[in-house]
């Protein structure tokens, strides 16, 4: 990671390490909008884009994260948020894929829980209001990225987080480098994606 770490990181990591019960199992589906640059199940679950460019919950070059939403319409809205920030015309001029991913994970931090946010000493407002892109462009790790890195450093498999784009919606952040054999992650209809790749 080539940016300045957030000063809260050590405290966040310590709180998570001292309270392993903050991690809970989670099962559910998430939806993700991806470009045709990542047309296979393997590439969709790699987290290469966020590793190279960063995301709200992982700084560029720090670790891999795969972003999704528990509702398909929210996934589209989140994709449009990135396009808006980068001034990419909407509707999109290039083809996109909306894929569903089924998760069964053992160690997930649920930041939609007020109790867990309180334990970490962060508020929902400060997590949602922060312009992580601007902070990262200034060469610093954002607070949300520090939270994500603390989860990663504690061998967490993912986070449930409130959407900054759609009120009351939930996003899923999957950390593929920490998936044990006991967890399951499946891109639904993956065999049809191979047709797209080979077409």
N, C-alpha and C positions, 0 to 999 in steps of 0.2 A: 504494500500500500504506500503510495507516494504522496500522501497528503497528511496534514497535521492531525493526530488523533484528538478526538473530543475529550475534554477534561473529565467528563463523567464516566468514561469507559471503565476505569478500574473499579469504581464504586459499583457500577451496574454488574460487572462480572462477579464481584464478591458477593453481592446480594443473591444472584442466581446460584452461585456455587454453594452458598450457605442454606439455600432453600430449594432443594431438588424437587420438592413437591409442587413448585411452580410449573413444572412441566407436566402435562397431562396427555393421554392418548387422544387422537382425533381421527375420525373417519368421515369422509364426505367427498363431494365432487367440487371441482373448481374449473372455471372456464378461462381460456387464455386466447387472446388474439395474437397471431404471429404472422410474419411475412413468409413468402415462399423461399426465403433464404434458409429457413429452418423447416423443411417439409417432412422430416421423419420423426418418429416417436423419440428416438435417441437424441436428436438435436434439440427437440422441443424441451426435453428434460435436462439439458446440459447447463443452462444458465449462462451461455457464452455472452449474450448481449449485455446483461447486467454486469458481468465480470469486466468486460471491456469499457463500458460507459458509466457504470454505477446505476443505482436505483435508490428509492427512498430508504430502503433498509439494508443496503450494502454499498459501500464506497467502491469506486472503480479500482480494480486490481486487488481487492481484499479477499473475496471468496465468491463462490457462485450462488446465485439465487434465482429461482423460477417464480415469477409473479402470476397470480391468477385471482379470480373473484368467484364467490359462491353463487353469483347469478350471471347469466350470459349477457344481459343488458349492461350490467356494471362493467364487465370485461371490455365491452365496446367503448363505454364512456371513459374508462381508464386509458385505453389506447388513444382515444381522441385527445385526452389531456396532454399526452406526450406530443401529439401532432400539433396541438395549439401552441405549446411552449416553443416548439422548433419551427413554427410558422409553416408547417406542411399543409397544403390545401386539403380541405375536407369538403365533399367526400373524397376518400383516398383515390389516387390515380393508379396505384399498383394493387394487385390482388392480395387479399388477406385471407387467412384461415382462422376460423373459430373452432377451437378444439376443447373437448372435455377431458379432464384428468381425474381419475378415481384415486383417492388417497386412503391409506390406513397406516397412520404414523403413531409412534409410541411416545415421542418427546416433543410436544408443541407448547409454546408459550402463547397464551391467549390474552392479547392486549386489548381486546374488547371488554375485558373484565375490569371494572373500577377497582376491585380489591387488589388485583395484580399490579395495576398501574400505581396504586398507592404504595404497595410494597416496594416497587422500584423507585419511587419518589419522582414520578413523572405524571403529568396531567394529559388528558386527552387533547385539550386545546393546544398545548405546546407541541404535541406530536403532529397534529394536523396543520397547524399554522406555519410551520417552518418551511421555507423555500430551500429544500435540500440541494436543488440544482445550483442555486446561487452560492450557497455555502461551499459546495464542492468545487465550483469554478474559482472560488477564492483560495483554494488549496487547503481547505479544512474539512474534517469529517463532521457531518451533521449529527444532531442528537439521535435521530431515528437510525442512522447508520451505525452509531455507537451501540444502540440497543441491539440491533441485528448482529453486530460483531460479538457482543457479549453472549448472545444465544449461541452463535457459531462456536465461540471459544469454549462453551460449556457442553459441546457435542449435541446441541439441540438439532432436531430435524426440521423445524419450521416455526412459523408464527402465524397467528390469526390477528389481523390488524384492522382498525376502522379505515374505510375508504376516505381519502381526502377529497375525492371528486363527487361522490354520491352520499348524501346524508343517510346514516343508519345502515349502510351497506358494509359488507365484510370482504376483505381481501385475504388471500392465502399466500404466504411466502414460504416456498419449499427450498430447503438447503440440501442439494443432492449429494454433497460430499460426506454427509453424516448418516446416510440411510443404512441401518443394519439389515441383515437378512430377514429379520422378523417383520419388517415393514413392507408394505406393498404400494407401488405407484404404477398406474397403468394409464396410458393414453387410450381412450376409448376409440374404437374404430381404426386402430393403428395400421391394420392391413390395407385399408383404403388409402391411407397416406402414401403407401408405397406406390400406388397407381399414379398419384400426383407426381412423385419423384421421377418415375420412369416414363411419364408421358412426354 
